[in-house]
Amino acid sequence: ALSMALPLSAEMLLVALGLVLGGHWLERRDWLSLFLYGVVGTAIGVGLCSLAQTTLQLVGCRALVGLGYGLVVVSTQTVVIRLSATGNRSSAISGLEAGYYAGFISSTAIGGMLADKIGFRGVFVFGALQMLVALAFAFAFLRKISSDRPVPQSAALSDGASAANVRLLSLLADREFLGTLLLSAIPAALCLAGFLYFASPLFLTEAGVSQSNIARLMMPYGLCMIYLAPLLGKWVDAVGDKRIPVLLGGVLGGTALLIFHFFHSPLAFVAILILFSVSGGLSYGARLTLVSESSGARRVGVSRALGVFSSLERVGNILGPMLVGSLLVVFSVTAAIGFIGLVFLLCNLLLFFLCLSRRHSLRA
């Protein structure tokens, strides 16, 4: 189980690195060139996966995929935040996330069905060729946006490494930034990678579901993120205190995974998947809005703050498969999912009490 988790964890680790590097790049250069580098890196990594003969080679290929994907994510997130108004930022981010999951639905469904027909190596080749579509789209439609240079940030770029480190420490010392990161973002990322990307295919395989049907059963998550998440994002924009949707989403997601430990079947899996997608729709955009509007982000700059936040958030993506894989040595798949759901729920309850105590202290 641990060897199966290594390629996914390596990919998530390099996603985090790509987010950090992309955040620094965007302070000096335009977003489109970073996007193109990310697309090319992802395409090369996916193509090389078809040639991998050993687990170590596959780990290296998935790491390259993760690096390219991280560059793509931070570039698109940054340009959406810069072009959106403050009042509709959460719904704009939710719309971007819906685009991500439109790809997730297509790749999961098509990949699962193609794997039954042409094998896994053929699917990797097909995926690499599909990246050419993203390149063509970028050149055809996104050149005008690329002329928008980075907005001057509050933090100077030439202060030297020591000043940059001081600003980074001040960001990590921000209570809102750190609380959102440690008690919401990282646990959510851990559950997403551990449950959806790693444990779900294992559970469905043990239940006797074929590869193509596994892809179909995982589609409701992406569908909800496409159609439901933007609607939830509009409600999140209307809520003054963005901590409310963050807490609601976290409690809902943790409770859903914990329930799955007691009621597990392919039908229950689909219901849990829908609840988990509602959780993500409530909290994802609200978290990024909280971070982009925090005092720490104003000190170090929005691009850098988002890059640091998104990269540290990926710690959960890295730990998720490794944690679930370790638990599978002793427990069943459903018990492992219930455990990470309990961790997610407890983290959000702790965040709730911290927010409550802070509110009382401010009133006093």
C-alpha positions in Angstrom: 0.0 0.0 0.0 2.9 2.4 0.8 4.6 1.7 -2.5 1.3 2.6 -4.3 1.1 5.8 -2.3 4.6 7.0 -3.2 3.9 8.3 -6.8 0.9 10.3 -5.7 2.7 11.7 -2.6 5.7 12.6 -4.8 3.4 14.4 -7.2 1.8 16.4 -4.4 5.2 17.3 -3.0 6.3 18.8 -6.3 2.9 20.5 -6.7 3.8 22.4 -3.5 7.2 23.3 -4.9 5.7 24.5 -8.1 3.3 26.7 -6.1 6.2 28.3 -4.2 8.3 28.9 -7.4 5.2 30.2 -9.2 4.4 32.7 -6.5 8.0 34.2 -6.8 7.8 34.1 -10.6 4.5 36.1 -10.7 6.1 38.9 -8.7 8.4 39.6 -11.6 6.9 38.2 -14.8 3.5 37.7 -16.4 1.3 34.8 -15.6 0.9 33.4 -19.2 4.5 32.4 -19.6 4.4 30.6 -16.2 1.1 28.8 -17.3 2.8 27.7 -20.6 5.8 26.3 -18.7 3.5 24.4 -16.4 1.5 22.9 -19.3 4.6 21.8 -21.1 6.1 20.3 -17.9 2.9 18.4 -17.2 2.6 17.1 -20.7 6.2 15.8 -20.7 5.7 14.1 -17.3 2.5 12.4 -18.3 4.1 11.2 -21.5 7.1 9.8 -19.7 4.7 7.8 -17.4 3.9 5.6 -20.3 7.6 4.6 -20.5 8.1 4.0 -16.7 9.2 0.4 -15.9 9.7 0.7 -12.2 8.1 2.3 -9.2 11.0 4.7 -8.9 10.7 5.8 -12.5 7.0 6.3 -12.1 7.7 8.4 -8.9 10.0 10.7 -11.0 7.5 11.1 -13.8 4.6 11.9 -11.4 6.9 14.4 -9.7 7.4 16.3 -13.0 3.6 16.2 -13.5 3.2 17.7 -10.1 5.7 20.5 -10.7 4.0 21.5 -13.9 0.5 21.3 -12.4 1.6 23.5 -9.5 2.8 26.2 -11.9 -0.5 26.0 -13.8 -2.6 26.3 -10.6 -0.8 29.3 -9.0 -0.8 31.2 -12.3 -4.5 30.7 -13.0 -5.5 31.4 -9.3 -3.5 34.6 -9.3 -4.9 36.0 -12.5 -8.5 35.2 -11.4 -8.0 36.9 -8.1 -6.5 40.0 -9.7 -9.2 40.3 -12.3 -12.1 39.7 -9.9 -13.7 42.3 -7.7 -13.6 41.9 -3.9 -17.4 41.3 -3.7 -17.4 38.3 -6.1 -13.9 36.8 -5.4 -15.2 33.6 -3.7 -17.5 32.8 -6.6 -14.8 33.6 -9.1 -12.5 31.1 -7.4 -15.3 28.6 -7.2 -15.8 29.0 -10.9 -12.1 28.3 -11.5 -12.3 25.3 -9.3 -15.3 24.1 -11.3 -13.1 24.3 -14.4 -10.5 22.1 -12.6 -13.1 19.5 -11.8 -14.6 19.6 -15.3 -11.2 18.2 -16.3 -11.3 15.9 -13.3 -14.6 14.4 -14.5 -13.5 14.1 -18.1 -10.1 12.6 -17.3 -11.5 10.1 -14.7 -14.3 8.9 -16.9 -12.4 8.8 -20.2 -9.3 7.5 -18.6 -11.1 4.6 -16.8 -12.9 3.6 -20.0 -9.8 3.9 -22.1 -7.8 1.8 -19.6 -10.1 -1.1 -20.3 -9.6 -0.7 -24.1 -6.0 0.4 -24.7 -4.3 -0.2 -21.3 -2.8 2.3 -18.8 0.3 3.2 -20.9 -2.0 4.2 -23.8 -4.0 6.4 -21.4 -0.8 8.3 -20.5 0.1 8.9 -24.1 -3.4 10.1 -24.8 -3.3 12.5 -21.8 0.0 14.0 -23.0 -1.4 14.7 -26.4 -4.5 16.3 -24.8 -2.2 18.9 -23.2 -1.6 20.3 -26.7 -5.2 21.6 -26.5 -4.4 23.7 -23.5 -1.4 25.2 -25.3 -3.5 26.0 -28.4 -6.2 27.6 -26.2 -3.7 29.7 -24.3 -2.1 31.1 -27.5 -5.5 31.7 -29.1 -7.5 33.3 -26.3 -5.3 34.4 -23.4 -2.7 36.7 -24.9 -4.6 39.8 -24.1 -4.7 38.9 -20.4 -1.0 38.2 -20.4 -0.2 41.9 -21.0 -1.5 42.5 -17.4 1.7 42.9 -15.4 1.9 41.9 -11.7 0.3 44.5 -9.5 3.0 46.3 -7.4 3.0 44.6 -4.0 3.5 46.1 -0.6 6.7 44.1 -0.2 9.7 45.3 -2.2 11.4 42.7 -4.3 15.0 43.8 -3.8 15.2 44.0 0.0 17.4 40.8 0.1 16.9 37.4 1.4 16.8 38.4 5.0 14.0 40.8 4.5 12.1 38.2 2.5 12.5 35.7 5.4 11.2 38.3 7.9 8.2 38.9 5.8 7.6 35.2 5.5 7.8 34.7 9.2 5.4 37.6 9.7 3.0 35.8 7.4 3.2 32.6 9.4 2.8 34.6 12.6 -0.6 35.9 11.3 -3.2 34.1 13.4 -5.9 34.0 10.7 -3.4 32.7 8.1 -1.9 30.1 10.3 -5.3 28.9 11.8 -6.9 28.6 8.4 -3.8 26.7 7.1 -3.3 24.2 10.0 -6.9 23.5 11.0 -8.7 23.8 7.7 -6.6 23.7 4.5 -4.1 21.0 5.4 -6.7 18.6 6.9 -9.0 19.2 3.8 -6.1 18.5 1.4 -5.2 15.4 3.4 -8.7 14.0 3.1 -9.0 14.9 -0.6 -5.9 13.1 -1.5 -6.3 10.3 1.0 -10.0 9.6 0.4 -10.7 10.7 -3.2 -7.5 10.1 -5.1 -6.0 7.1 -3.1 -8.5 5.2 -1.0 -11.6 5.5 -3.2 -10.2 3.4 -6.2 -9.0 0.8 -3.7 -12.3 0.6 -2.0 -14.2 0.3 -5.2 -11.8 -2.3 -6.5 -12.3 -4.4 -3.4 -16.0 -4.1 -3.9 -15.6 -5.7 -7.4 -16.2 -2.6 -9.5 -14.5 -2.5 -12.9 -12.1 0.3 -13.9 -14.6 2.0 -16.2 -17.3 1.9 -13.5 -14.9 3.2 -10.9 -14.5 6.3 -13.1 -18.3 6.7 -13.4 -18.9 6.3 -9.7 -16.3 9.1 -9.0 -18.0 11.5 -11.4 -20.5 12.9 -8.9 -17.8 14.7 -7.0 -16.6 16.6 -10.1 -20.2 17.3 -11.3 -21.0 18.9 -7.9 -17.9 21.0 -8.0 -18.8 22.2 -11.5 -22.5 23.0 -11.0 -23.0 23.3 -7.2 -19.8 24.9 -6.0 -20.3 28.2 -8.0 -23.8 28.5 -6.5 -22.4 28.0 -3.0 -19.7 30.5 -3.9 -22.3 33.2 -4.4 -23.7 32.5 -0.9 -20.1 32.6 0.4 -19.6 36.0 -1.2 -22.7 37.3 0.6 -21.5 36.1 4.0 -19.5 38.8 5.7 -17.4 36.5 7.9 -15.7 34.0 5.6 -14.8 31.8 8.6 -18.4 30.7 8.7 -18.4 28.8 5.4 -14.9 27.5 6.2 -16.2 26.0 9.4 -19.4 24.6 7.9 -17.6 23.0 5.1 -15.0 21.4 7.3 -17.5 20.0 9.8 -19.7 18.6 6.9 -16.7 17.0 5.2 -15.3 15.4 8.3 -18.7 14.1 9.4 -19.3 12.6 6.0 -16.1 10.6 6.0 -16.6 9.5 9.5 -20.1 8.2 8.6 -18.6 6.2 5.8 -16.8 4.0 8.3 -20.2 2.7 9.5 -22.2 2.7 6.2 -20.0 1.6 3.4 -21.3 0.4 0.0 -20.9 1.7 -3.5 -24.2 3.6 -3.1 -23.1 5.0 0.3 -19.8 6.0 -1.4 -21.6 8.1 -3.9 -23.7 9.9 -1.2 -20.5 10.6 0.8 -18.8 11.8 -2.3 -21.6 14.4 -2.8 -21.4 15.6 0.8 -17.7 15.9 0.5 -18.0 18.0 -2.7 -20.5 20.3 -0.9 -17.9 20.6 1.9 -15.2 21.7 -0.7 -17.6 24.1 -2.4 -18.3 25.8 0.9 -14.8 26.1 2.2 -12.3 26.3 -0.7 -13.1 29.7 -2.1 -13.7 31.1 1.4 -10.3 30.0 2.5 -8.5 31.7 -0.4 -10.5 34.8 0.1 -9.6 34.9 3.8 -5.9 34.5 3.0 -5.9 37.1 0.2 -7.6 39.7 2.4 -5.6 38.9 5.6 -3.2 41.4 7.1 -0.4 39.0 6.4 -1.1 39.0 2.7 -1.2 42.8 2.7 2.3 42.8 4.2 4.0 40.3 1.9 1.8 40.6 -1.2 -1.2 38.6 -2.4 0.7 36.5 -4.9 3.4 35.5 -2.4 0.8 34.8 0.3 -1.3 32.6 -2.0 1.8 30.8 -3.2 3.0 30.1 0.4 -0.5 29.1 1.5 -1.2 26.8 -1.4 2.2 25.2 -1.2 1.9 24.5 2.6 -1.7 23.3 2.0 -0.2 20.6 -0.2 1.4 19.1 2.9 -2.0 17.5 3.4 -1.9 16.2 -0.2 1.5 14.6 0.5 0.5 13.1 3.9 -2.9 11.9 2.8 -1.9 8.9 0.6 1.0 8.0 3.0 -1.2 8.1 6.1 -4.0 6.1 4.5 -1.4 3.6 3.1 0.1 3.2 6.6 -3.3 2.7 8.1 -4.1 0.0 5.5 -1.3 -2.2 7.0 -3.6 -2.6 10.1 -7.1 -1.4 9.2 -9.6 -1.8 6.4 -10.0 0.9 3.7 -13.3 2.1 5.3 -11.7 2.3 8.7 -8.8 4.4 7.3 -11.3 6.8 5.6 -13.2 7.1 8.9 -10.0 7.9 10.7 -9.0 10.8 8.4 -12.6 12.0 8.6 -12.3 12.1 12.4 -9.1 14.0 12.2 -10.7 16.5 9.8 -13.7 16.9 12.0 -11.7 17.5 15.2 -9.5 20.1 13.5 -12.5 22.1 12.4 -14.1 21.9 15.8 -10.8 23.2 17.3 -10.9 26.0 14.7 -14.5 26.8 15.8 -13.5 27.1 19.4 -10.5 29.2 18.6 -12.6 31.6 16.5 -15.2 31.7 19.3 -12.7 32.5 22.0 -11.1 35.2 19.8 -14.5 36.8 19.3 -15.1 36.8 23.1 -11.7 38.3 23.7 -12.3 41.1 21.1 -15.6 41.9 22.8 -14.0 42.1 26.2 
